Structures are given as structure tokens and as C-alpha cells.
Amino acid sequence: VNMRSSFSSSSSGTSSGASSASSSVRRRSRSTHRSQVTASYRASNLCVLKPSNPFASPSSCSHHRQLVVVCESSASAPTPNSSSSSSSSSKPSSSSFMRRSCSATRIQNSGAPLKKTRAAQNGDTPAATTTASDSMDVSEGDHPTAQMPAPCTLGEPCIVDWENIDTPDAQKTSPKLPQAFTKGTHIVCTLGPSTRSVEECEALLNAGMSVARFNFSHGSHDYHKETLDNLRAACKIVGRVCGILLDTKGPEVRTGYLEESLGGKVTYEMGSTITVSAADYENAKGNASLIAVSYENVAESVRPGSKILLADGTLMLEVKECHPETKSVTATCLNTATVGERKNCNLPGAIVDLPVLTEKDRGDLLKFGIPNEVDFIAASFVRRASDVHEIRDCLGEAGKNIKIISKIENQEGLDNLDAIIEASDGIMVARGDLGMEIPLERMFHVQKDMIHKCNVAGKPVVTATQMLESMINNPRPTRAEATDVANSVLDGTDCVMLSGETAAGKFPVEAVKIMASICAEAEVIIDNRAVAAEMEAAVLENSQDGYMDELESIASSAASMATKIGATAVVCLAATGYAARLVAKYRPGVPIVVGVVPPGQTRETIGFKSAYSGDQVARQLKLTRHIIPTVLSSKSDAETPAEAATNCVIEASTWAKEQGICKQGDRVVALFNVDRRAAVLRIFNVP
């Protein structure tokens, strides 16, 4: 879509009168052309997302530049020139909800001046103030911002300083939202050597971390306990809750040790014959013709022609013969590669007969997870619903409130995805091992499919692995990585995850800030009303009787109401968070402030039966997009159910006002229940 040509000739003027007339023509030209494009693409069964400003924060004005993104809703959509009067009014199918390919074009701006960034003010970049019209003479193939002053130096990440961009006075009077509340998509950060101290955890929380991941593939219990204590101390300092996620090591298949003379590495030549053996794994020593593996049934799980991938695919083998009697297979090297000891091993397409919990995993859950009150278990290599039930049995009564996030990492897990989603509390798209187990070209479609199914089920979904991988060593990500994060948000993910970027990277805080800004920008261009309509259609289509459950109907009405009246936020009371997640499922496009009612007389008076800890419920809600939880105080025992609920709603909205989420007089939609008998949906102004 090229929208520049429609008004490029009207960007100059020789006098103030001519300039004013030219400006008026430009505005009319923009409006007319945008309307024509929108109408054209809607007529061809395309979903047009709302305009936004790619050079301003979500709360800023739109007088600089506009971004129009056109999303294809169906793989078989007709072209814009085709006649499609009937398709424009057709109901979107549930399958179109997950198939979206986007293209974008920037409209030439109105010439409003942009102030220098903070780096420019310090003399690190060109000092002259510029108008965007002077720097937007873009030829085909150029980046739209190629001629703009660099907003950073090499020593700091490239982030625009929004505080120094000119905005109208009306915008300047609006409260500046804290970083942690400017996004709907949450960020999961892996804690490690780079982010263990109280100060480092505090910096991550202020940058936008919602959930902290503890990777139990590495580190002792004492090591993780020290990190957890520091994190909780940081949460008290900044006054925010943060979810705790324990990621199990899982039943990994790994190679063994090498002969001492090889110095820990060996080179395998393409075309050479290799024996892959599981016999006497602990004592066997590998060499250029032998690889020891930890999976005893390897000879029974693979067959001639199967592939074996070692060290994240660095070395590829093709199975020629299987020898179950000796627990070995004969294979041929498909490439030349140097591989070290104890590397991961993937068997694409094979059904690996290993328990979902190893003895180490059970010890991690029972001796660390439950005593330290973690909020989530990220279960590695979940292949079927029975694996989830086995983990729940292991947690027992003491860990019954811990949420289980199933990591889908192989083909068997994909084959049983629907049953796994139903049995789990959430899903992680673990693209590392999954990308080894399935053809690489299928990964994008599998990701969209998994996210879509979780959205329809109302279960949180985390997209993980190599999202900003280059920021382990570099102060800014690649364009492909930034696009990957944005596309995950557009796909509908609830969370995006950082692994090595925050655990061992050189720029952990910068990685969180940049990821938060990418997520916020992607969320601005989503047409939440269209997404909610497609969600409703998918839910009704998948229901057995063609109807919604009563609570979900009320929750979807709350989200729809917030969108229709332009509410600043949705306020929801919770004891378990179930209703709040249903509201989030229908994407109201505004923060969902969840007032978690603590256990005790107030919760019982309102009508909640749950015995969940208020703090734990708040932390667990941090995994669902748009939700911002806060734990409320206990109210007087003498209050009636209606009074108790009303006072809780007022307290939650007052807290939201203090945090800058809304301001006095803003319209807010409230959802709560009274005395177990009625669900109340109200519109009120923030006091």
C-alpha cells in the first residue's frame, strides 16, 4: 500500500496562507485516501486495524504520523479489485482469527516539530531540531526513519525519549503511566547471574517484568532460594507483585561424556558412520565413532530413515539400522560439526517413552516449589493430558493452588494439544526444542495455532525462546527479533519471555524495556472490537449447544461495554481470578484492574467461597494479558454484601487512580457479584 503519492505534492507552501491551505488539503487528502483504502480492503474481506502513531507512546497525541496496518483475515480472501459486497458483511470464521499476515505503510506527517532526544540534548547526536516533513523524503527501499537524527549513541539502547516530544497542553496534563502499567502483554524474565541481586530485580520490575522464571536445569536449591529472597525484597521496595515460575528440567535426552584424550570436544565428519548407544550410559565414553545417549529405548523409538539432532541441531544424523538387543543404532553423519559433552539430543517424530517428571523434578517441586510458595510450574516436555494429572498428583494437597503451565516441545504434544490445554492452567510455546522436533517451516503456523486455541479456551499462553537473543551481547535487538515480538502480540499471546537475555545477558534491563515498548506499540494497532467479535464466534462455534456459559456471557458483556463507551478501565473483584480472566479473554483493550478480595469476613460477606491466598491470586493473574491485580484490604464485618462489594470496587478504582491507570471522573466498568446470587455490571465515574 503506497499512501504517500496521494498527498506528496501538497507538502510545500510559499506563504502562510498557502501553507494553511496546503495543510488543509493534506488533511482532507489523508482522510479521503485512508477511507478509500479502508473501504477497499474491507470490501475484499480484509481486517483493517485502527490507525495509530508509530512515533508516539499509546497515550500520546496523533498529530505527528499515522500508521495504517492492513491484516489479511483469510488465506483465500479475494483481491481488492474483486466484487465482494457479500463478503464484507459475512461473519468472520474462527479459523481466520489465527491467520493474519500484516503489511504496513507510513503516511507522511503533518510537519509537526519533534524535539531532540535526551541523548541529542547532551550533545551526542546532531543538535538541530527538525521537522518530520524535512526528513521523510523516503525512496523505495529506504527505512522511513533513515534520515531522522539517531535517538541514541552506541553506548545505550535506541529508545525514543517520549518525555521530550512536543504534545498539546491537553496531553501534557494527563498523568504519565508507570512503565509497568503501559502494556497489556506481560513479560516473563528468567533470573540468573546477571539479575540476582535486590537492585537488579528492582530494575527489572520497574522496567516491566511481571513474572520471574527460575530455570531448574541449572543451579542448586540454595542458589535459587537466595535469588527468590532478593526478588521478594525488591517487590516490597517497588510495591508491586511478581509471579514466580519454576521451570522443571524435564526428561531430557542428552549425550554422554567423551574420552579424556579428546579434550571435551570431538569433530564428526560428514558421511562417516556413527554408533549411537544407550548401553552403560554413565560409564561409556564417546569418540569420533561412538555417541552415548541417556535414553535407553532409543533403538525402539527410531527407525531407519529417522533423524537424530544433537546440540540444538548442530550435528544431524540419519538412522540406518536399529539394534534393540544392544540398545544402539547405526547412523550416518549428514554434516561436519564439532560437538562437546552432555549436549541435548532430539528425536524428531519419535515417541519418547520417558516420564514427565524425573526424580530431580519431583525433588524440586516438593522440596523447593511448595515450601517457597511458587505460583506456577512450567512442566517440560508435556506430551499428553495424563502428564498434567501426574504433576497434580505429585503436588498433592499442599500444592493444589499452584498453576501448571504445560510446555509443548514435541510432535506428540502437538497431537494431543486440545486435551493438554483442557487439563492445564496455561501453555508455553517452547520454540527451542519444538523447533528441533518439527519441520522448521511449520513453526510459525504451529505458534499461531497454539495461541489461538489457548485464547479460545481462555487459558494464558506464553511465547518463549530467542525473542531478543542478540541482546545477550548487544544493546539493541535485530529487526527480525523486534518483528517476532510484535507478531507474537498480534497473534494473541498473553506473555512474551526472555531467557538468556535477562539471565546472563549484558543488557537485561534494556531488553525488558525494549520488549515492553514493542509490545505496547503492537497493542495499539489491534482492533479489539473485531478480535472480541471473532472470539465470540469461535467460542459459540466450539460449544456443544451453541450457547455461552452465563458467567462468560457477563464477562464478554463487560469487555464489550468498556469498548463501546470508551471506558478507561474495567474493575473486577476476584477471589480466584476466574471471572477476570474471562473478561481479558474478550480483549477490552483497556487495563483490567482486579481487586483481589483477601480471605476472611469480607470475602465471605460478598459471596466468594474460595480459600485461595489473596497474594497468590494476584501474582497468578500477572500471566494474563491486560490484567493489573491489587490485593484489597479487609472491610468492616458489619457491612452488607452490597456495601462490602461497593467499597471494594471503590478501593480498587482509587488504587488505579493513584497508579496513573485512570484519573478522577473517568468512566469505568465494574464487574462483581453480591451474596452468591447476582452478578452486577455497573458503569461509574472514578471518585
C-alpha positions, 0 to 999 in steps of 0.5 A, spaced: 500 500 500 503 506 497 499 512 501 504 517 500 503 519 492 496 521 494 498 527 498 506 528 496 505 534 492 501 538 497 507 538 502 510 545 500 507 552 501 510 559 499 506 563 504 502 562 510 496 562 507 498 557 502 501 553 507 494 553 511 491 551 505 496 546 503 495 543 510 488 543 509 488 539 503 493 534 506 488 533 511 482 532 507 487 528 502 489 523 508 482 522 510 479 521 503 485 516 501 485 512 508 477 511 507 478 509 500 483 504 502 479 502 508 473 501 504 477 497 499 480 492 503 474 491 507 470 490 501 475 484 499 474 481 506 480 484 509 481 486 517 483 493 517 486 495 524 485 502 527 490 507 525 495 509 530 502 513 531 508 509 530 512 515 533 508 516 539 507 512 546 499 509 546 497 515 550 500 520 546 497 525 541 496 523 533 498 529 530 505 527 528 504 520 523 499 515 522 500 508 521 495 504 517 496 496 518 492 492 513 491 484 516 489 479 511 483 475 515 483 469 510 488 465 506 483 465 500 480 472 501 479 475 494 483 481 491 481 488 492 479 489 485 474 483 486 466 484 487 465 482 494 459 486 497 457 479 500 463 478 503 464 484 507 458 483 511 459 475 512 461 473 519 468 472 520 470 464 521 474 462 527 479 459 523 481 466 520 482 469 527 489 465 527 491 467 520 493 474 519 499 476 515 500 484 516 503 489 511 504 496 513 505 503 510 507 510 513 503 516 511 507 522 511 506 527 517 503 533 518 510 537 519 509 537 526 516 539 530 519 533 534 524 535 539 531 532 540 532 526 544 535 526 551 541 523 548 541 529 542 540 534 548 547 532 551 550 533 545 551 526 542 547 526 536 546 532 531 543 538 535 538 541 530 531 540 531 527 538 525 521 537 522 518 530 520 516 533 513 524 535 512 526 528 513 521 523 510 523 524 503 523 516 503 525 512 496 523 505 495 527 501 499 529 506 504 527 505 512 522 511 513 526 513 519 533 513 515 534 520 515 531 522 522 537 524 527 539 517 531 535 517 538 541 514 541 549 513 541 552 506 541 553 506 548 545 505 550 539 502 547 535 506 541 529 508 545 525 514 543 525 519 549 517 520 549 518 525 555 521 530 550 516 530 544 512 536 543 504 534 545 498 539 546 497 542 553 491 537 553 496 531 553 501 534 557 496 534 563 494 527 563 498 523 568 504 519 565 503 511 566 508 507 570 512 503 565 509 497 568 502 499 567 503 501 559 502 494 556 497 489 556 502 483 554 506 481 560 513 479 560 516 473 563 524 474 565 528 468 567 533 470 573 540 468 573 547 471 574 546 477 571 539 479 575 540 476 582 541 481 586 535 486 590 537 492 585 537 488 579 530 485 580 528 492 582 530 494 575 527 489 572 520 490 575 520 497 574 522 496 567 516 491 566 517 484 568 511 481 571 513 474 572 520 471 574 522 464 571 527 460 575 530 455 570 531 448 574 536 445 569 541 449 572 543 451 579 542 448 586 536 449 591 540 454 595 542 458 589 535 459 587 532 460 594 537 466 595 535 469 588 527 468 590 529 472 597 532 478 593 526 478 588 521 478 594 525 484 597 525 488 591 517 487 590 516 490 597 521 496 595 517 497 588 510 495 591 508 491 586 507 483 585 511 478 581 509 471 579 514 466 580 515 460 575 519 454 576 521 451 570 522 443 571 528 440 567 524 435 564 526 428 561 531 430 557 535 426 552 542 428 552 549 425 550 554 422 554 561 424 556 567 423 551 574 420 552 579 424 556 584 424 550 579 428 546 579 434 550 571 435 551 570 436 544 570 431 538 569 433 530 564 428 526 565 428 519 560 428 514 558 421 511 562 417 516 558 412 520 556 413 527 554 408 533 549 411 537 548 407 544 544 407 550 548 401 553 552 403 560 550 410 559 554 413 565 560 409 564 561 409 556 565 414 553 564 417 546 569 418 540 569 420 533 565 413 532 561 412 538 555 417 541 552 415 548 545 417 549 541 417 556 535 414 553 535 407 553 529 405 548 532 409 543 533 403 538 525 402 539 523 409 538 527 410 531 527 407 525 531 407 519 530 413 515 529 417 522 533 423 524 537 424 530 539 432 532 544 433 537 546 440 540 540 444 538 541 441 531 548 442 530 550 435 528 544 431 524 544 424 523 540 419 519 538 412 522 540 406 518 539 400 522 536 399 529 539 394 534 534 393 540 538 387 543 544 392 544 540 398 545 544 402 539 543 404 532 547 405 526 547 412 523 550 416 518 553 423 519 549 428 514 554 434 516 561 436 519 560 439 526 564 439 532 560 437 538 562 437 546 559 433 552 552 432 555 549 436 549 541 435 548 539 430 543 532 430 539 528 425 536 524 428 531 517 424 530 519 419 535 515 417 541 519 418 547 517 413 552 520 417 558 516 420 564 514 427 565 517 428 571 524 425 573 526 424 580 530 431 580 523 434 578 519 431 583 525 433 588 524 440 586 517 441 586 516 438 593 522 440 596 523 447 593 516 449 589 511 448 595 515 450 601 517 457 597 510 458 595 511 458 587 505 460 583 506 456 577 510 450 574 512 450 567 512 442 566 517 440 560 516 436 555 508 435 556 506 430 551 499 428 553 493 430 558 495 424 563 502 428 564 498 434 567 494 429 572 501 426 574 504 433 576 497 434 580 498 428 583 505 429 585 503 436 588 498 433 592 494 437 597 499 442 599 500 444 592 493 444 589 493 452 588 499 452 584 498 453 576 501 448 571 503 451 565 504 445 560 510 446 555 509 443 548 516 441 545 514 435 541 510 432 535 506 428 540 504 434 544 502 437 538 497 431 537 494 431 543 494 439 544 486 440 545 486 435 551 493 438 554 490 445 554 483 442 557 487 439 563 492 445 564 492 452 567 496 455 561 501 453 555 508 455 553 510 455 546 517 452 547 520 454 540 527 451 542 526 444 542 519 444 538 523 447 533 528 441 533 522 436 533 518 439 527 519 441 520 522 448 521 517 451 516 511 449 520 513 453 526 510 459 525 503 456 523 504 451 529 505 458 534 499 461 531 495 455 532 497 454 539 495 461 541 489 461 538 486 455 541 489 457 548 485 464 547 479 460 545 479 456 551 481 462 555 487 459 558 494 464 558 499 462 553 506 464 553 511 465 547 518 463 549 525 462 546 530 467 542 525 473 542 531 478 543 537 473 543 542 478 540 541 482 546 545 477 550 551 481 547 548 487 544 544 493 546 539 493 541 535 487 538 535 485 530 529 487 526 527 480 525 527 479 533 523 486 534 518 483 528 517 476 532 515 480 538 510 484 535 507 478 531 507 474 537 502 480 540 498 480 534 497 473 534 494 473 541 499 471 546 498 473 553 506 473 555 512 474 551 519 471 555 526 472 555 531 467 557 538 468 556 537 475 555 535 477 562 539 471 565 546 472 563 545 477 558 549 484 558 543 488 557 537 485 561 534 491 563 534 494 556 531 488 553 525 488 558 524 495 556 525 494 549 520 488 549 515 492 553 515 498 548 514 493 542 509 490 545 505 496 547 506 499 540 503 492 537 497 493 542 495 499 539 494 497 532 489 491 534 482 492 533 479 489 539 472 490 537 473 485 531 478 480 535 472 480 541 467 479 535 471 473 532 472 470 539 465 470 540 464 466 534 469 461 535 467 460 542 459 459 540 462 455 534 466 450 539 460 449 544 456 443 544 449 447 544 451 453 541 450 457 547 455 461 552 456 459 559 452 465 563 458 467 567 462 468 560 456 471 557 457 477 563 464 477 562 464 478 554 458 483 556 463 487 560 469 487 555 464 489 550 461 495 554 468 498 556 469 498 548 463 501 546 463 507 551 470 508 551 471 506 558 478 507 561 478 501 565 474 495 567 474 493 575 473 486 577 473 483 584 476 476 584 477 471 589 480 466 584 481 470 578 476 466 574 471 471 572 477 476 570 480 472 566 474 471 562 473 478 561 481 479 558 479 473 554 474 478 550 480 483 549 477 490 552 483 493 550 483 497 556 487 495 563 483 490 567 484 492 574 482 486 579 481 487 586 483 481 589 478 480 595 483 477 601 480 471 605 476 472 611 469 476 613 469 480 607 470 475 602 465 471 605 460 477 606 460 478 598 459 471 596 466 468 594 467 461 597 474 460 595 480 459 600 485 461 595 491 466 598 489 473 596 497 474 594 497 468 590 491 470 586 494 476 584 501 474 582 497 468 578 493 473 574 500 477 572 500 471 566 494 474 563 494 479 558 491 486 560 490 484 567 493 489 573 491 485 580 491 489 587 490 485 593 484 489 597 484 490 604 479 487 609 472 491 610 468 492 616 464 485 618 458 489 619 457 491 612 452 488 607 454 484 601 452 490 597 456 495 601 462 490 602 462 489 594 461 497 593 467 499 597 471 494 594 470 496 587 471 503 590 478 501 593 480 498 587 478 504 582 482 509 587 488 504 587 488 505 579 487 512 580 493 513 584 497 508 579 496 513 573 491 507 570 485 512 570 484 519 573 478 522 577 471 522 573 473 517 568 468 512 566 469 505 568 466 498 568 465 494 574 464 487 574 462 483 581 457 479 584 453 480 591 451 474 596 452 468 591 446 470 587 447 476 582 452 478 578 452 486 577 455 490 571 455 497 573 458 503 569 461 509 574 465 515 574 472 514 578 471 518 585 
